[in-house]
């Protein structure tokens, strides 16, 4: 499953990031790394933008970017 597939208020853990180094470095600057627990907090009406909560802050990502991040449900 990918980060873009989550429903609002679902929590998951990142286990794989598949993208080029430029985007991967951008993700790392936001704290998006393997093993990080995230929660999807909002989606835009067109579902083109996602808002995720990481630790105590929120990050907005394009759906196309979130489709590069594989997650598994967190307990």
Protein Blocks (a to p, Z undefined) as FASTA:
>chain_A
ZZklpcehiacddfbdcddfklmmmmmmnopaghiacddfbdcfklpaccddehjaccdd
dfklmmmpccdddZZ
